[in-house]
Every structure is written in C-alpha cells, then in structure tokens.
C-alpha cells in the first residue's frame, strides 16, 4: 500500500471502496487491520441468483484493485 500514515491509508481505502461501490454495486468495507498504516483487509459481498455472475464481478473487482498502483493484493480468499 502506498501509504505512510493512517491518514494516507484511510484516504486510499475510502477512495477505492467508494469507487468499487459505485462501479460494481457491491458491499465493501475494511474488515480488520484498522490501525495498521501499511496493511488493510477488505471484505466484499456480491448478491445474485447466479454464482457465475458473482464470480465475474469479483474477478472484475480484483482486476480493478490490482490496476490501482497505490495498492498491492497479497491474498485472496473466497467464501461461497
């Protein structure tokens, strides 16, 4: 993460989560690591009657985050 303080981190996370909510119509929030300035864990929820649609949206979100050079994806965990 391209942050050097908690203030930087919160600004980056707020920006990315708002953009993801608007673009993909999913729920997203920081779920832990709130007080660590260089690490964040995000939770994303997608609801649909089609699991393939949710898989597609989650993949697009991962690509969207990966394209943002302020962040680095370290681990992805999917729960169905």
Secondary structure, DSSP 8 states (H G I E B T S, - for coil): ---SSHHHHHHHHHHHHHHHHHHH--EEEEEE-TT-TT--EEEEE---S-HHHHHHHHHHHHHHHHH-TT----------
